[in-house]
Amino acid sequence: MSRFIRSLLILIYVSGCGSSNYSAPRDLENACAIVRERPHYLAAMQSSERRWGIPVHVQMAAIYQESKFIGNARTPHQYALGVIPMGRQSSAYGYSQALDNTWDEYRVSTGNRSAKRDDIADATDFMGWYMSQAVARLSVAPQDAENLYLAYHEGFTGYVRQSYKSKDWLVRVANDVGARSQTYALQLAACN
């Protein structure tokens, strides 16, 4: 085999090793279909539930809302005058759409310095960590997806100040997260 072909094959192999599948599962409306297609998602969420006490269906509903299960999801770009790119709306990234500062706080707090926002296991652990703090600090029930989502979106201070009450769109989204969480819970119970 020629040196060129061998080099080309090695290059193709190495480039394939670094790629990840960040696409969403095919059927996001069905929790059973999600876990059948991506069983490692369920394993990650169950691990997070054992560690932090936040049920799988609550995590699933929040991840659906934040990223639609797209691992490298980012916020849209902002444009000046409608055409000049000015950067992204925020630093939110990954399955959980964690902001840079909050992600750094999580990594320091848990000692998981190598955690990545586009890794489902790290993202669900982050979500469990953050929501478990809302349970402890704000007395929100672990299965109350609606209020946990509000605290997740607005931060603990915003939740206490009830800043979400002036955002009708966010209240509607939180209601949707609560409803999706209940739907996912029923589906997961039916599919074992």
C-alpha positions as protocol buffer text, in pm:
chain_id: "A"
residue {
  index: 1
  type: MET
  ca { x: 0 y: 0 z: 0 }
}
residue {
  index: 2
  type: SER
  ca { x: 137 y: 338 z: -90 }
}
residue {
  index: 3
  type: ARG
  ca { x: 235 y: 589 z: 172 }
}
residue {
  index: 4
  type: PHE
  ca { x: -29 y: 833 z: 45 }
}
residue {
  index: 5
  type: ILE
  ca { x: -317 y: 584 z: 75 }
}
residue {
  index: 6
  type: ARG
  ca { x: -201 y: 473 z: 419 }
}
residue {
  index: 7
  type: SER
  ca { x: -186 y: 836 z: 535 }
}
residue {
  index: 8
  type: LEU
  ca { x: -528 y: 903 z: 389 }
}
residue {
  index: 9
  type: LEU
  ca { x: -681 y: 603 z: 569 }
}
residue {
  index: 10
  type: ILE
  ca { x: -523 y: 708 z: 899 }
}
residue {
  index: 11
  type: LEU
  ca { x: -656 y: 1061 z: 853 }
}
residue {
  index: 12
  type: ILE
  ca { x: -1008 y: 933 z: 784 }
}
residue {
  index: 13
  type: TYR
  ca { x: -995 y: 703 z: 1087 }
}
residue {
  index: 14
  type: VAL
  ca { x: -867 y: 975 z: 1321 }
}
residue {
  index: 15
  type: SER
  ca { x: -1123 y: 1231 z: 1201 }
}
residue {
  index: 16
  type: GLY
  ca { x: -1400 y: 975 z: 1259 }
}
residue {
  index: 17
  type: CYS
  ca { x: -1285 y: 917 z: 1616 }
}
residue {
  index: 18
  type: GLY
  ca { x: -1329 y: 1281 z: 1706 }
}
residue {
  index: 19
  type: SER
  ca { x: -1679 y: 1325 z: 1572 }
}
residue {
  index: 20
  type: SER
  ca { x: -1984 y: 1300 z: 1793 }
}
residue {
  index: 21
  type: ASN
  ca { x: -2350 y: 1247 z: 1721 }
}
residue {
  index: 22
  type: TYR
  ca { x: -2521 y: 1552 z: 1867 }
}
residue {
  index: 23
  type: SER
  ca { x: -2847 y: 1505 z: 1678 }
}
residue {
  index: 24
  type: ALA
  ca { x: -3177 y: 1469 z: 1859 }
}
residue {
  index: 25
  type: PRO
  ca { x: -3350 y: 1132 z: 1896 }
}
residue {
  index: 26
  type: ARG
  ca { x: -3615 y: 1074 z: 1628 }
}
residue {
  index: 27
  type: ASP
  ca { x: -3931 y: 1077 z: 1845 }
}
residue {
  index: 28
  type: LEU
  ca { x: -3909 y: 1339 z: 2120 }
}
residue {
  index: 29
  type: GLU
  ca { x: -4274 y: 1302 z: 2212 }
}
residue {
  index: 30
  type: ASN
  ca { x: -4227 y: 949 z: 2344 }
}
residue {
  index: 31
  type: ALA
  ca { x: -3997 y: 887 z: 2642 }
}
residue {
  index: 32
  type: CYS
  ca { x: -3985 y: 514 z: 2566 }
}
residue {
  index: 33
  type: ALA
  ca { x: -3871 y: 582 z: 2210 }
}
residue {
  index: 34
  type: ILE
  ca { x: -3601 y: 818 z: 2338 }
}
residue {
  index: 35
  type: VAL
  ca { x: -3458 y: 564 z: 2582 }
}
residue {
  index: 36
  type: ARG
  ca { x: -3484 y: 279 z: 2328 }
}
residue {
  index: 37
  type: GLU
  ca { x: -3291 y: 482 z: 2073 }
}
residue {
  index: 38
  type: ARG
  ca { x: -3041 y: 625 z: 2324 }
}
residue {
  index: 39
  type: PRO
  ca { x: -3018 y: 391 z: 2626 }
}
residue {
  index: 40
  type: HIS
  ca { x: -2715 y: 581 z: 2753 }
}
residue {
  index: 41
  type: TYR
  ca { x: -2944 y: 882 z: 2808 }
}
residue {
  index: 42
  type: LEU
  ca { x: -3152 y: 681 z: 3052 }
}
residue {
  index: 43
  type: ALA
  ca { x: -2842 y: 547 z: 3227 }
}
residue {
  index: 44
  type: ALA
  ca { x: -2709 y: 903 z: 3267 }
}
residue {
  index: 45
  type: MET
  ca { x: -3039 y: 1034 z: 3404 }
}
residue {
  index: 46
  type: GLN
  ca { x: -3078 y: 741 z: 3642 }
}
residue {
  index: 47
  type: SER
  ca { x: -2728 y: 804 z: 3773 }
}
residue {
  index: 48
  type: SER
  ca { x: -2814 y: 1171 z: 3824 }
}
residue {
  index: 49
  type: GLU
  ca { x: -3140 y: 1075 z: 3998 }
}
residue {
  index: 50
  type: ARG
  ca { x: -2952 y: 845 z: 4238 }
}
residue {
  index: 51
  type: ARG
  ca { x: -2697 y: 1116 z: 4316 }
}
residue {
  index: 52
  type: TRP
  ca { x: -2920 y: 1424 z: 4335 }
}
residue {
  index: 53
  type: GLY
  ca { x: -3278 y: 1298 z: 4378 }
}
residue {
  index: 54
  type: ILE
  ca { x: -3427 y: 1464 z: 4069 }
}
residue {
  index: 55
  type: PRO
  ca { x: -3651 y: 1215 z: 3883 }
}
residue {
  index: 56
  type: VAL
  ca { x: -3564 y: 1106 z: 3531 }
}
residue {
  index: 57
  type: HIS
  ca { x: -3888 y: 1242 z: 3384 }
}
residue {
  index: 58
  type: VAL
  ca { x: -3818 y: 1590 z: 3528 }
}
residue {
  index: 59
  type: GLN
  ca { x: -3469 y: 1589 z: 3379 }
}
residue {
  index: 60
  type: MET
  ca { x: -3603 y: 1471 z: 3044 }
}
residue {
  index: 61
  type: ALA
  ca { x: -3866 y: 1745 z: 3030 }
}
residue {
  index: 62
  type: ALA
  ca { x: -3612 y: 2015 z: 3114 }
}
residue {
  index: 63
  type: ILE
  ca { x: -3361 y: 1886 z: 2858 }
}
residue {
  index: 64
  type: TYR
  ca { x: -3635 y: 1871 z: 2596 }
}
residue {
  index: 65
  type: GLN
  ca { x: -3718 y: 2236 z: 2665 }
}
residue {
  index: 66
  type: GLU
  ca { x: -3359 y: 2354 z: 2680 }
}
residue {
  index: 67
  type: SER
  ca { x: -3204 y: 2176 z: 2382 }
}
residue {
  index: 68
  type: LYS
  ca { x: -3449 y: 1924 z: 2232 }
}
residue {
  index: 69
  type: PHE
  ca { x: -3178 y: 1668 z: 2320 }
}
residue {
  index: 70
  type: ILE
  ca { x: -2927 y: 1827 z: 2081 }
}
residue {
  index: 71
  type: GLY
  ca { x: -2587 y: 1792 z: 2245 }
}
residue {
  index: 72
  type: ASN
  ca { x: -2419 y: 2095 z: 2090 }
}
residue {
  index: 73
  type: ALA
  ca { x: -2718 y: 2331 z: 2101 }
}
residue {
  index: 74
  type: ARG
  ca { x: -2638 y: 2701 z: 2125 }
}
residue {
  index: 75
  type: THR
  ca { x: -2844 y: 3015 z: 2153 }
}
residue {
  index: 76
  type: PRO
  ca { x: -2907 y: 3206 z: 1830 }
}
residue {
  index: 77
  type: HIS
  ca { x: -2677 y: 3480 z: 1707 }
}
residue {
  index: 78
  type: GLN
  ca { x: -2767 y: 3842 z: 1766 }
}
residue {
  index: 79
  type: TYR
  ca { x: -2750 y: 4081 z: 1473 }
}
residue {
  index: 80
  type: ALA
  ca { x: -2707 y: 4458 z: 1457 }
}
residue {
  index: 81
  type: LEU
  ca { x: -2918 y: 4622 z: 1188 }
}
residue {
  index: 82
  type: GLY
  ca { x: -3051 y: 4277 z: 1111 }
}
residue {
  index: 83
  type: VAL
  ca { x: -2736 y: 4164 z: 927 }
}
residue {
  index: 84
  type: ILE
  ca { x: -2417 y: 4227 z: 1127 }
}
residue {
  index: 85
  type: PRO
  ca { x: -2340 y: 3932 z: 1359 }
}
residue {
  index: 86
  type: MET
  ca { x: -2281 y: 4048 z: 1718 }
}
residue {
  index: 87
  type: GLY
  ca { x: -2226 y: 3715 z: 1895 }
}
residue {
  index: 88
  type: ARG
  ca { x: -2469 y: 3482 z: 2064 }
}
residue {
  index: 89
  type: GLN
  ca { x: -2754 y: 3578 z: 2296 }
}
residue {
  index: 90
  type: SER
  ca { x: -2578 y: 3404 z: 2587 }
}
residue {
  index: 91
  type: SER
  ca { x: -2305 y: 3153 z: 2667 }
}
residue {
  index: 92
  type: ALA
  ca { x: -2562 y: 2872 z: 2707 }
}
residue {
  index: 93
  type: TYR
  ca { x: -2443 y: 2552 z: 2545 }
}
residue {
  index: 94
  type: GLY
  ca { x: -2513 y: 2179 z: 2531 }
}
residue {
  index: 95
  type: TYR
  ca { x: -2795 y: 1954 z: 2643 }
}
residue {
  index: 96
  type: SER
  ca { x: -2866 y: 2155 z: 2958 }
}
residue {
  index: 97
  type: GLN
  ca { x: -2797 y: 2498 z: 2805 }
}
residue {
  index: 98
  type: ALA
  ca { x: -2578 y: 2575 z: 3105 }
}
residue {
  index: 99
  type: LEU
  ca { x: -2417 y: 2919 z: 3112 }
}
residue {
  index: 100
  type: ASP
  ca { x: -2037 y: 2943 z: 3135 }
}
residue {
  index: 101
  type: ASN
  ca { x: -2029 y: 3077 z: 3492 }
}
residue {
  index: 102
  type: THR
  ca { x: -2283 y: 2829 z: 3627 }
}
residue {
  index: 103
  type: TRP
  ca { x: -2105 y: 2541 z: 3454 }
}
residue {
  index: 104
  type: ASP
  ca { x: -1773 y: 2650 z: 3606 }
}
residue {
  index: 105
  type: GLU
  ca { x: -1938 y: 2666 z: 3949 }
}
residue {
  index: 106
  type: TYR
  ca { x: -2070 y: 2312 z: 3899 }
}
residue {
  index: 107
  type: ARG
  ca { x: -1729 y: 2180 z: 3798 }
}
residue {
  index: 108
  type: VAL
  ca { x: -1562 y: 2332 z: 4103 }
}
residue {
  index: 109
  type: SER
  ca { x: -1840 y: 2230 z: 4342 }
}
residue {
  index: 110
  type: THR
  ca { x: -1847 y: 1866 z: 4227 }
}
residue {
  index: 111
  type: GLY
  ca { x: -1476 y: 1830 z: 4153 }
}
residue {
  index: 112
  type: ASN
  ca { x: -1566 y: 1718 z: 3800 }
}
residue {
  index: 113
  type: ARG
  ca { x: -1323 y: 1953 z: 3626 }
}
residue {
  index: 114
  type: SER
  ca { x: -1331 y: 1761 z: 3298 }
}
residue {
  index: 115
  type: ALA
  ca { x: -1711 y: 1779 z: 3264 }
}
residue {
  index: 116
  type: LYS
  ca { x: -1842 y: 1877 z: 2920 }
}
residue {
  index: 117
  type: ARG
  ca { x: -2177 y: 2035 z: 2845 }
}
residue {
  index: 118
  type: ASP
  ca { x: -2216 y: 1830 z: 2529 }
}
residue {
  index: 119
  type: ASP
  ca { x: -2180 y: 1501 z: 2722 }
}
residue {
  index: 120
  type: ILE
  ca { x: -2520 y: 1369 z: 2831 }
}
residue {
  index: 121
  type: ALA
  ca { x: -2384 y: 1218 z: 3154 }
}
residue {
  index: 122
  type: ASP
  ca { x: -2223 y: 1547 z: 3258 }
}
residue {
  index: 123
  type: ALA
  ca { x: -2523 y: 1752 z: 3146 }
}
residue {
  index: 124
  type: THR
  ca { x: -2773 y: 1544 z: 3343 }
}
residue {
  index: 125
  type: ASP
  ca { x: -2543 y: 1544 z: 3647 }
}
residue {
  index: 126
  type: PHE
  ca { x: -2528 y: 1924 z: 3620 }
}
residue {
  index: 127
  type: MET
  ca { x: -2904 y: 1946 z: 3592 }
}
residue {
  index: 128
  type: GLY
  ca { x: -2950 y: 1720 z: 3895 }
}
residue {
  index: 129
  type: TRP
  ca { x: -2693 y: 1923 z: 4092 }
}
residue {
  index: 130
  type: TYR
  ca { x: -2859 y: 2254 z: 4009 }
}
residue {
  index: 131
  type: MET
  ca { x: -3214 y: 2136 z: 4069 }
}
residue {
  index: 132
  type: SER
  ca { x: -3121 y: 1964 z: 4396 }
}
residue {
  index: 133
  type: GLN
  ca { x: -3000 y: 2303 z: 4517 }
}
residue {
  index: 134
  type: ALA
  ca { x: -3339 y: 2449 z: 4424 }
}
residue {
  index: 135
  type: VAL
  ca { x: -3503 y: 2172 z: 4628 }
}
residue {
  index: 136
  type: ALA
  ca { x: -3283 y: 2253 z: 4929 }
}
residue {
  index: 137
  type: ARG
  ca { x: -3279 y: 2634 z: 4905 }
}
residue {
  index: 138
  type: LEU
  ca { x: -3626 y: 2706 z: 4773 }
}
residue {
  index: 139
  type: SER
  ca { x: -3827 y: 2413 z: 4913 }
}
residue {
  index: 140
  type: VAL
  ca { x: -3941 y: 2306 z: 4567 }
}
residue {
  index: 141
  type: ALA
  ca { x: -4044 y: 1941 z: 4545 }
}
residue {
  index: 142
  type: PRO
  ca { x: -3807 y: 1722 z: 4337 }
}
residue {
  index: 143
  type: GLN
  ca { x: -4092 y: 1616 z: 4107 }
}
residue {
  index: 144
  type: ASP
  ca { x: -4226 y: 1971 z: 4057 }
}
residue {
  index: 145
  type: ALA
  ca { x: -4088 y: 2018 z: 3707 }
}
residue {
  index: 146
  type: GLU
  ca { x: -4269 y: 2346 z: 3651 }
}
residue {
  index: 147
  type: ASN
  ca { x: -4117 y: 2529 z: 3949 }
}
residue {
  index: 148
  type: LEU
  ca { x: -3779 y: 2360 z: 3913 }
}
residue {
  index: 149
  type: TYR
  ca { x: -3770 y: 2484 z: 3555 }
}
residue {
  index: 150
  type: LEU
  ca { x: -3856 y: 2838 z: 3665 }
}
residue {
  index: 151
  type: ALA
  ca { x: -3573 y: 2827 z: 3920 }
}
residue {
  index: 152
  type: TYR
  ca { x: -3343 y: 2677 z: 3655 }
}
residue {
  index: 153
  type: HIS
  ca { x: -3426 y: 2949 z: 3404 }
}
residue {
  index: 154
  type: GLU
  ca { x: -3438 y: 3250 z: 3635 }
}
residue {
  index: 155
  type: GLY
  ca { x: -3177 y: 3147 z: 3890 }
}
residue {
  index: 156
  type: PHE
  ca { x: -3245 y: 3119 z: 4262 }
}
residue {
  index: 157
  type: THR
  ca { x: -3263 y: 3494 z: 4322 }
}
residue {
  index: 158
  type: GLY
  ca { x: -3495 y: 3549 z: 4027 }
}
residue {
  index: 159
  type: TYR
  ca { x: -3717 y: 3266 z: 4145 }
}
residue {
  index: 160
  type: VAL
  ca { x: -3741 y: 3411 z: 4498 }
}
residue {
  index: 161
  type: ARG
  ca { x: -3819 y: 3756 z: 4352 }
}
residue {
  index: 162
  type: GLN
  ca { x: -4074 y: 3588 z: 4122 }
}
residue {
  index: 163
  type: SER
  ca { x: -3926 y: 3764 z: 3820 }
}
residue {
  index: 164
  type: TYR
  ca { x: -4098 y: 3505 z: 3600 }
}
residue {
  index: 165
  type: LYS
  ca { x: -4439 y: 3657 z: 3681 }
}
residue {
  index: 166
  type: SER
  ca { x: -4364 y: 3946 z: 3446 }
}
residue {
  index: 167
  type: LYS
  ca { x: -4277 y: 3699 z: 3168 }
}
residue {
  index: 168
  type: ASP
  ca { x: -4597 y: 3540 z: 3042 }
}
residue {
  index: 169
  type: TRP
  ca { x: -4405 y: 3342 z: 2780 }
}
residue {
  index: 170
  type: LEU
  ca { x: -4184 y: 3186 z: 3050 }
}
residue {
  index: 171
  type: VAL
  ca { x: -4482 y: 3090 z: 3266 }
}
residue {
  index: 172
  type: ARG
  ca { x: -4634 y: 2917 z: 2960 }
}
residue {
  index: 173
  type: VAL
  ca { x: -4305 y: 2737 z: 2889 }
}
residue {
  index: 174
  type: ALA
  ca { x: -4279 y: 2624 z: 3253 }
}
residue {
  index: 175
  type: ASN
  ca { x: -4637 y: 2491 z: 3234 }
}
residue {
  index: 176
  type: ASP
  ca { x: -4537 y: 2300 z: 2920 }
}
residue {
  index: 177
  type: VAL
  ca { x: -4234 y: 2156 z: 3101 }
}
residue {
  index: 178
  type: GLY
  ca { x: -4458 y: 2043 z: 3387 }
}
residue {
  index: 179
  type: ALA
  ca { x: -4705 y: 1880 z: 3148 }
}
residue {
  index: 180
  type: ARG
  ca { x: -4427 y: 1712 z: 2947 }
}
residue {
  index: 181
  type: SER
  ca { x: -4273 y: 1582 z: 3270 }
}
residue {
  index: 182
  type: GLN
  ca { x: -4603 y: 1418 z: 3367 }
}
residue {
  index: 183
  type: THR
  ca { x: -4640 y: 1270 z: 3018 }
}
residue {
  index: 184
  type: TYR
  ca { x: -4285 y: 1134 z: 3026 }
}
residue {
  index: 185
  type: ALA
  ca { x: -4346 y: 987 z: 3375 }
}
residue {
  index: 186
  type: LEU
  ca { x: -4653 y: 797 z: 3253 }
}
residue {
  index: 187
  type: GLN
  ca { x: -4474 y: 677 z: 2941 }
}
residue {
  index: 188
  type: LEU
  ca { x: -4166 y: 561 z: 3133 }
}
residue {
  index: 189
  type: ALA
  ca { x: -4386 y: 371 z: 3382 }
}
residue {
  index: 190
  type: ALA
  ca { x: -4559 y: 195 z: 3091 }
}
residue {
  index: 191
  type: CYS
  ca { x: -4242 y: 97 z: 2906 }
}
residue {
  index: 192
  type: ASN
  ca { x: -4051 y: -6 z: 3220 }
}
